[in-house]
Amino acid sequence: MRSRYVILAMTLLALSSSPFARELDCTNTDLDKSHWIPSDKMQQKIAARGHKVESIEVVGNCYKVHYVQKDGRKVEAFFDPIEGHAIRRQRQ
């Protein structure tokens, strides 16, 4: 019975790190990073909305940003690096 759980856990781990795992696509263009909004400008843009940026990093073809909203809630968001709009947000 216990081996069944081990096999299930190994299968789930293999699927999560395989091509079956969904990769977020933040921009539908093939433009290289020279066309991206610089990360410091992206940080300023988010801060101008009243949020406090804690970190910003490149993940795939997205900016992954951790910030704190005006009301104190923490958010992890992915932004289109060319247009600058949020693709997906998740409160933490």
The first five atom37 places (N, CA, C, CB, O) and aatype in JSON, in Angstrom:
{
  "aatype": [12, 1, 15, 1, 18, 19, 9, 10, 0, 12, 16, 10, 10, 0, 10, 15, 15, 15, 14, 13, 0, 1, 6, 10, 3, 4, 16, 2, 16, 3, 10, 3, 11, 15, 8, 17, 9, 14, 15, 3, 11, 12, 5, 5, 11, 9, 0, 0, 1, 7, 8, 11, 19, 6, 15, 9, 6, 19, 19, 7, 2, 4, 18, 11, 19, 8, 18, 19, 5, 11, 3, 7, 1, 11, 19, 6, 0, 13, 13, 3, 14, 9, 6, 7, 8, 0, 9, 1, 1, 5, 1, 5],
  "atom_mask": [
    [1, 1, 1, 1, 1],
    [1, 1, 1, 1, 1],
    [1, 1, 1, 1, 1],
    [1, 1, 1, 1, 1],
    [1, 1, 1, 1, 1],
    [1, 1, 1, 1, 1],
    [1, 1, 1, 1, 1],
    [1, 1, 1, 1, 1],
    [1, 1, 1, 1, 1],
    [1, 1, 1, 1, 1],
    [1, 1, 1, 1, 1],
    [1, 1, 1, 1, 1],
    [1, 1, 1, 1, 1],
    [1, 1, 1, 1, 1],
    [1, 1, 1, 1, 1],
    [1, 1, 1, 1, 1],
    [1, 1, 1, 1, 1],
    [1, 1, 1, 1, 1],
    [1, 1, 1, 1, 1],
    [1, 1, 1, 1, 1],
    [1, 1, 1, 1, 1],
    [1, 1, 1, 1, 1],
    [1, 1, 1, 1, 1],
    [1, 1, 1, 1, 1],
    [1, 1, 1, 1, 1],
    [1, 1, 1, 1, 1],
    [1, 1, 1, 1, 1],
    [1, 1, 1, 1, 1],
    [1, 1, 1, 1, 1],
    [1, 1, 1, 1, 1],
    [1, 1, 1, 1, 1],
    [1, 1, 1, 1, 1],
    [1, 1, 1, 1, 1],
    [1, 1, 1, 1, 1],
    [1, 1, 1, 1, 1],
    [1, 1, 1, 1, 1],
    [1, 1, 1, 1, 1],
    [1, 1, 1, 1, 1],
    [1, 1, 1, 1, 1],
    [1, 1, 1, 1, 1],
    [1, 1, 1, 1, 1],
    [1, 1, 1, 1, 1],
    [1, 1, 1, 1, 1],
    [1, 1, 1, 1, 1],
    [1, 1, 1, 1, 1],
    [1, 1, 1, 1, 1],
    [1, 1, 1, 1, 1],
    [1, 1, 1, 1, 1],
    [1, 1, 1, 1, 1],
    [1, 1, 1, 0, 1],
    [1, 1, 1, 1, 1],
    [1, 1, 1, 1, 1],
    [1, 1, 1, 1, 1],
    [1, 1, 1, 1, 1],
    [1, 1, 1, 1, 1],
    [1, 1, 1, 1, 1],
    [1, 1, 1, 1, 1],
    [1, 1, 1, 1, 1],
    [1, 1, 1, 1, 1],
    [1, 1, 1, 0, 1],
    [1, 1, 1, 1, 1],
    [1, 1, 1, 1, 1],
    [1, 1, 1, 1, 1],
    [1, 1, 1, 1, 1],
    [1, 1, 1, 1, 1],
    [1, 1, 1, 1, 1],
    [1, 1, 1, 1, 1],
    [1, 1, 1, 1, 1],
    [1, 1, 1, 1, 1],
    [1, 1, 1, 1, 1],
    [1, 1, 1, 1, 1],
    [1, 1, 1, 0, 1],
    [1, 1, 1, 1, 1],
    [1, 1, 1, 1, 1],
    [1, 1, 1, 1, 1],
    [1, 1, 1, 1, 1],
    [1, 1, 1, 1, 1],
    [1, 1, 1, 1, 1],
    [1, 1, 1, 1, 1],
    [1, 1, 1, 1, 1],
    [1, 1, 1, 1, 1],
    [1, 1, 1, 1, 1],
    [1, 1, 1, 1, 1],
    [1, 1, 1, 0, 1],
    [1, 1, 1, 1, 1],
    [1, 1, 1, 1, 1],
    [1, 1, 1, 1, 1],
    [1, 1, 1, 1, 1],
    [1, 1, 1, 1, 1],
    [1, 1, 1, 1, 1],
    [1, 1, 1, 1, 1],
    [1, 1, 1, 1, 1]
  ],
  "atom_positions": [
    [[0.83, -1.2, 0.0], [0.0, 0.0, 0.0], [0.87, 1.26, 0.0], [-0.94, 0.0, 1.21], [0.58, 2.23, -0.7]],
    [[1.93, 1.24, 0.79], [2.81, 2.4, 0.87], [3.52, 2.64, -0.44], [3.82, 2.22, 1.99], [3.74, 3.79, -0.82]],
    [[3.88, 1.58, -1.14], [4.58, 1.74, -2.42], [3.69, 2.43, -3.45], [5.05, 0.37, -2.96], [4.18, 3.11, -4.35]],
    [[2.4, 2.27, -3.32], [1.46, 2.93, -4.22], [1.57, 4.46, -4.08], [0.01, 2.47, -3.93], [1.53, 5.18, -5.08]],
    [[1.71, 4.94, -2.84], [1.87, 6.38, -2.61], [3.21, 6.88, -3.13], [1.73, 6.69, -1.12], [3.3, 8.0, -3.64]],
    [[4.23, 6.08, -2.99], [5.55, 6.47, -3.48], [5.52, 6.58, -5.01], [6.63, 5.45, -3.04], [6.07, 7.53, -5.57]],
    [[4.9, 5.63, -5.66], [4.78, 5.66, -7.12], [3.96, 6.87, -7.57], [4.14, 4.36, -7.64], [4.32, 7.54, -8.54]],
    [[2.87, 7.14, -6.86], [2.05, 8.31, -7.19], [2.85, 9.6, -7.03], [0.8, 8.35, -6.3], [2.78, 10.48, -7.89]],
    [[3.6, 9.72, -5.95], [4.41, 10.93, -5.72], [5.47, 11.08, -6.8], [5.07, 10.87, -4.33], [5.71, 12.2, -7.27]],
    [[6.12, 10.01, -7.19], [7.15, 10.07, -8.22], [6.54, 10.45, -9.56], [7.89, 8.71, -8.34], [7.14, 11.22, -10.32]],
    [[5.37, 9.95, -9.87], [4.69, 10.28, -11.12], [4.34, 11.76, -11.16], [3.43, 9.43, -11.29], [4.56, 12.42, -12.17]],
    [[3.79, 12.27, -10.08], [3.44, 13.69, -10.02], [4.66, 14.58, -10.14], [2.7, 14.0, -8.73], [4.62, 15.62, -10.8]],
    [[5.74, 14.19, -9.52], [6.99, 14.95, -9.62], [7.51, 14.94, -11.05], [8.05, 14.38, -8.67], [7.96, 15.97, -11.55]],
    [[7.46, 13.81, -11.71], [7.93, 13.7, -13.09], [7.08, 14.55, -14.03], [7.92, 12.23, -13.55], [7.61, 15.2, -14.94]],
    [[5.78, 14.55, -13.83], [4.9, 15.35, -14.68], [5.1, 16.84, -14.47], [3.46, 14.99, -14.42], [4.99, 17.62, -15.42]],
    [[5.37, 17.25, -13.24], [5.53, 18.68, -12.97], [6.81, 19.23, -13.56], [5.5, 18.94, -11.47], [6.9, 20.44, -13.78]],
    [[7.8, 18.4, -13.82], [9.05, 18.9, -14.38], [9.21, 18.49, -15.85], [10.23, 18.38, -13.57], [10.31, 18.53, -16.39]],
    [[8.13, 18.1, -16.46], [8.19, 17.65, -17.84], [7.59, 18.7, -18.78], [7.45, 16.32, -18.0], [7.12, 19.74, -18.33]],
    [[7.62, 18.41, -20.07], [6.99, 19.34, -21.02], [5.49, 19.5, -20.79], [7.23, 18.86, -22.42], [4.88, 20.43, -21.33]],
    [[4.89, 18.62, -19.98], [3.47, 18.74, -19.7], [3.19, 19.92, -18.77], [2.95, 17.45, -19.08], [2.07, 20.43, -18.73]],
    [[4.21, 20.34, -18.01], [4.02, 21.49, -17.12], [3.81, 22.74, -17.96], [5.24, 21.66, -16.17], [4.53, 22.97, -18.93]],
    [[2.85, 23.54, -17.57], [2.49, 24.74, -18.34], [3.51, 25.84, -18.1], [1.08, 25.23, -17.96], [3.79, 26.2, -16.96]],
    [[4.05, 26.37, -19.18], [4.97, 27.49, -19.08], [4.21, 28.75, -19.47], [6.23, 27.28, -19.99], [3.54, 28.79, -20.5]],
    [[4.32, 29.77, -18.66], [3.63, 31.02, -18.92], [4.3, 31.76, -20.06], [3.59, 31.9, -17.66], [5.53, 31.91, -20.07]],
    [[3.52, 32.22, -21.01], [4.03, 32.96, -22.16], [3.53, 34.39, -22.04], [3.58, 32.31, -23.52], [2.34, 34.66, -22.23]],
    [[4.44, 35.31, -21.72], [4.03, 36.69, -21.44], [3.97, 37.57, -22.67], [4.96, 37.3, -20.46], [3.3, 38.61, -22.65]],
    [[4.63, 37.2, -23.73], [4.59, 38.02, -24.93], [4.44, 37.13, -26.14], [5.86, 38.89, -25.04], [5.1, 36.09, -26.24]],
    [[3.59, 37.53, -27.08], [3.39, 36.69, -28.27], [4.25, 37.15, -29.43], [1.93, 36.71, -28.69], [3.97, 36.79, -30.57]],
    [[5.26, 37.91, -29.17], [6.15, 38.32, -30.25], [7.5, 37.63, -30.09], [6.33, 39.85, -30.26], [7.82, 37.1, -29.03]],
    [[8.26, 37.65, -31.14], [9.59, 37.05, -31.11], [10.68, 38.11, -30.92], [9.84, 36.27, -32.38], [11.84, 37.87, -31.23]],
    [[10.3, 39.27, -30.4], [11.27, 40.34, -30.2], [12.26, 39.94, -29.11], [10.56, 41.65, -29.84], [11.89, 39.34, -28.1]],
    [[13.52, 40.29, -29.33], [14.52, 39.96, -28.33], [14.48, 40.94, -27.16], [15.92, 39.94, -28.95], [13.69, 41.88, -27.17]],
    [[15.33, 40.71, -26.17], [15.28, 41.49, -24.94], [15.65, 42.95, -25.13], [16.19, 40.87, -23.92], [15.41, 43.76, -24.23]],
    [[16.23, 43.31, -26.26], [16.54, 44.72, -26.49], [15.26, 45.55, -26.64], [17.42, 44.88, -27.75], [15.3, 46.78, -26.53]],
    [[14.13, 44.89, -26.9], [12.84, 45.57, -27.03], [12.06, 45.61, -25.72], [12.01, 44.89, -28.11], [10.99, 46.22, -25.65]],
    [[12.58, 44.97, -24.69], [11.9, 44.92, -23.4], [11.99, 46.26, -22.68], [12.48, 43.81, -22.53], [12.94, 47.02, -22.89]],
    [[11.01, 46.53, -21.85], [11.09, 47.66, -20.92], [12.19, 47.29, -19.92], [9.69, 47.95, -20.21], [12.14, 46.2, -19.36]],
    [[13.16, 48.16, -19.68], [14.2, 47.84, -18.7], [13.56, 47.56, -17.32], [15.23, 49.0, -18.59], [12.55, 48.16, -16.97]],
    [[14.17, 46.66, -16.57], [13.58, 46.25, -15.29], [13.42, 47.42, -14.32], [14.43, 45.17, -14.65], [12.46, 47.46, -13.55]],
    [[14.34, 48.38, -14.34], [14.19, 49.52, -13.44], [12.99, 50.39, -13.84], [15.47, 50.37, -13.43], [12.31, 50.94, -12.97]],
    [[12.72, 50.5, -15.13], [11.54, 51.25, -15.6], [10.25, 50.5, -15.24], [11.62, 51.49, -17.13], [9.25, 51.11, -14.88]],
    [[10.3, 49.18, -15.36], [9.14, 48.36, -14.98], [8.87, 48.52, -13.49], [9.38, 46.86, -15.33], [7.72, 48.63, -13.07]],
    [[9.92, 48.53, -12.69], [9.76, 48.72, -11.24], [9.14, 50.09, -10.95], [11.13, 48.59, -10.53], [8.27, 50.2, -10.09]],
    [[9.58, 51.13, -11.65], [9.02, 52.47, -11.47], [7.54, 52.51, -11.87], [9.81, 53.49, -12.29], [6.73, 53.16, -11.21]],
    [[7.21, 51.81, -12.93], [5.83, 51.77, -13.42], [4.9, 51.14, -12.37], [5.74, 50.98, -14.76], [3.79, 51.62, -12.14]],
    [[5.36, 50.06, -11.75], [4.56, 49.38, -10.73], [4.48, 50.25, -9.47], [5.16, 47.99, -10.39], [3.42, 50.34, -8.84]],
    [[5.58, 50.88, -9.11], [5.61, 51.76, -7.94], [4.7, 52.97, -8.13], [7.04, 52.22, -7.64], [4.12, 53.47, -7.17]],
    [[4.57, 53.44, -9.37], [3.7, 54.59, -9.66], [2.23, 54.27, -9.38], [3.87, 55.02, -11.11], [1.42, 55.18, -9.2]],
    [[1.89, 52.99, -9.35], [0.53, 52.56, -9.02], [0.32, 52.48, -7.5], [0.23, 51.19, -9.66], [-0.76, 52.11, -7.03]],
    [[1.36, 52.83, -6.75], [1.25, 52.82, -5.3], [1.7, 51.53, -4.64], [0.0, 0.0, 0.0], [1.44, 51.33, -3.45]],
    [[2.36, 50.65, -5.38], [2.82, 49.38, -4.83], [4.3, 49.46, -4.49], [2.55, 48.23, -5.82], [5.04, 50.23, -5.1]],
    [[4.72, 48.65, -3.52], [6.13, 48.59, -3.13], [6.72, 47.3, -3.72], [6.3, 48.63, -1.56], [6.36, 46.2, -3.31]],
    [[7.62, 47.45, -4.67], [8.24, 46.3, -5.32], [9.31, 45.71, -4.42], [8.84, 46.7, -6.69], [10.22, 46.4, -3.97]],
    [[9.18, 44.4, -4.16], [10.17, 43.7, -3.34], [11.24, 43.05, -4.19], [9.49, 42.66, -2.47], [12.41, 43.05, -3.83]],
    [[10.83, 42.49, -5.34], [11.8, 41.86, -6.24], [11.24, 41.81, -7.65], [12.17, 40.45, -5.75], [10.02, 41.77, -7.86]],
    [[12.15, 41.8, -8.59], [11.78, 41.66, -10.0], [12.85, 40.81, -10.66], [11.64, 43.07, -10.71], [14.04, 41.05, -10.49]],
    [[12.41, 39.8, -11.4], [13.35, 38.9, -12.07], [12.76, 38.44, -13.4], [13.69, 37.68, -11.17], [11.56, 38.52, -13.62]],
    [[13.63, 37.97, -14.27], [13.2, 37.42, -15.56], [12.97, 35.93, -15.39], [14.26, 37.71, -16.67], [13.84, 35.2, -14.92]],
    [[11.79, 35.49, -15.8], [11.45, 34.07, -15.8], [10.89, 33.77, -17.18], [10.42, 33.7, -14.65], [9.8, 34.22, -17.52]],
    [[11.62, 33.0, -17.98], [11.21, 32.73, -19.35], [11.19, 34.02, -20.14], [0.0, 0.0, 0.0], [12.22, 34.69, -20.26]],
    [[10.04, 34.36, -20.67], [9.91, 35.64, -21.38], [8.97, 36.57, -20.62], [9.4, 35.42, -22.83], [8.17, 37.29, -21.23]],
    [[9.07, 36.54, -19.3], [8.23, 37.36, -18.42], [9.08, 38.07, -17.37], [7.16, 36.49, -17.73], [10.21, 37.66, -17.08]],
    [[8.52, 39.14, -16.83], [9.04, 39.69, -15.59], [8.2, 39.11, -14.47], [9.0, 41.27, -15.6], [6.97, 39.24, -14.48]],
    [[8.84, 38.47, -13.52], [8.15, 37.97, -12.33], [8.43, 38.99, -11.23], [8.64, 36.51, -11.92], [9.58, 39.27, -10.89]],
    [[7.35, 39.55, -10.67], [7.49, 40.63, -9.7], [6.76, 40.26, -8.42], [6.94, 41.96, -10.28], [5.6, 39.83, -8.44]],
    [[7.44, 40.44, -7.31], [6.82, 40.34, -5.99], [6.67, 41.77, -5.48], [7.66, 39.45, -5.0], [7.64, 42.52, -5.43]],
    [[5.45, 42.12, -5.1], [5.23, 43.47, -4.59], [4.16, 43.45, -3.5], [4.83, 44.42, -5.72], [3.43, 42.48, -3.34]],
    [[4.09, 44.56, -2.76], [3.09, 44.73, -1.72], [2.13, 45.82, -2.18], [3.75, 45.1, -0.34], [2.55, 46.92, -2.53]],
    [[0.85, 45.51, -2.18], [-0.18, 46.46, -2.58], [-0.35, 47.55, -1.52], [-1.51, 45.75, -2.83], [0.17, 47.44, -0.41]],
    [[-1.08, 48.59, -1.88], [-1.36, 49.69, -0.95], [-1.98, 49.19, 0.35], [-2.27, 50.71, -1.6], [-1.71, 49.73, 1.43]],
    [[-2.84, 48.16, 0.23], [-3.53, 47.64, 1.42], [-2.69, 46.66, 2.23], [-4.82, 46.98, 1.0], [-3.18, 46.1, 3.21]],
    [[-1.43, 46.44, 1.82], [-0.53, 45.57, 2.57], [-0.5, 44.12, 2.1], [0.0, 0.0, 0.0], [0.28, 43.33, 2.62]],
    [[-1.32, 43.77, 1.14], [-1.33, 42.39, 0.64], [-0.14, 42.15, -0.29], [-2.65, 42.08, -0.1], [0.19, 43.0, -1.12]],
    [[0.48, 40.98, -0.14], [1.6, 40.62, -1.0], [1.07, 39.95, -2.26], [2.59, 39.68, -0.25], [0.1, 39.2, -2.23]],
    [[1.74, 40.24, -3.38], [1.31, 39.74, -4.68], [2.53, 39.23, -5.45], [0.58, 40.85, -5.49], [3.6, 39.82, -5.4]],
    [[2.32, 38.12, -6.15], [3.29, 37.64, -7.14], [2.61, 37.8, -8.49], [3.73, 36.11, -6.87], [1.5, 37.3, -8.7]],
    [[3.27, 38.5, -9.41], [2.65, 38.77, -10.7], [3.67, 38.57, -11.82], [2.07, 40.18, -10.75], [4.87, 38.74, -11.63]],
    [[3.13, 38.21, -12.99], [3.95, 38.08, -14.18], [3.51, 39.16, -15.16], [3.82, 36.65, -14.81], [2.32, 39.33, -15.42]],
    [[4.49, 39.88, -15.7], [4.22, 41.01, -16.59], [4.8, 40.79, -17.98], [4.78, 42.28, -15.99], [5.87, 40.2, -18.13]],
    [[4.07, 41.27, -18.97], [4.58, 41.3, -20.34], [5.73, 42.31, -20.36], [3.44, 41.7, -21.39], [5.53, 43.47, -20.0]],
    [[6.93, 41.89, -20.76], [8.09, 42.77, -20.69], [8.14, 43.82, -21.8], [9.33, 41.96, -20.74], [8.95, 44.74, -21.74]],
    [[7.28, 43.7, -22.8], [7.28, 44.66, -23.9], [6.18, 45.7, -23.7], [7.1, 43.94, -25.26], [6.41, 46.9, -23.87]],
    [[4.99, 45.25, -23.35], [3.84, 46.14, -23.14], [3.76, 46.66, -21.71], [2.55, 45.41, -23.5], [3.29, 47.77, -21.47]],
    [[4.22, 45.85, -20.76], [4.21, 46.27, -19.36], [2.95, 45.96, -18.6], [0.0, 0.0, 0.0], [2.8, 46.4, -17.46]],
    [[2.02, 45.21, -19.17], [0.79, 44.88, -18.45], [0.89, 43.51, -17.77], [-0.42, 44.9, -19.41], [1.66, 42.65, -18.19]],
    [[0.09, 43.35, -16.72], [0.11, 42.09, -15.96], [-0.56, 40.98, -16.77], [-0.61, 42.27, -14.59], [-1.61, 41.18, -17.38]],
    [[0.05, 39.83, -16.75], [-0.49, 38.64, -17.42], [-1.25, 37.79, -16.39], [0.65, 37.81, -18.11], [-2.34, 37.29, -16.66]],
    [[-0.64, 37.63, -15.22], [-1.25, 36.82, -14.17], [-0.81, 37.36, -12.81], [-0.87, 35.32, -14.32], [0.36, 37.69, -12.61]],
    [[-1.76, 37.45, -11.88], [-1.47, 37.9, -10.53], [-1.99, 36.87, -9.55], [-2.09, 39.28, -10.25], [-3.01, 36.21, -9.78]],
    [[-1.27, 36.74, -8.44], [-1.72, 35.84, -7.39], [-1.36, 36.46, -6.05], [-1.09, 34.41, -7.54], [-0.2, 36.77, -5.78]],
    [[-2.38, 36.64, -5.22], [-2.12, 37.15, -3.87], [-1.53, 36.03, -3.04], [-3.42, 37.7, -3.22], [-1.9, 34.86, -3.17]],
    [[-0.62, 36.41, -2.18], [0.04, 35.4, -1.34], [-0.43, 35.5, 0.07], [1.55, 35.55, -1.39], [0.02, 34.73, 0.92]]
  ]
}
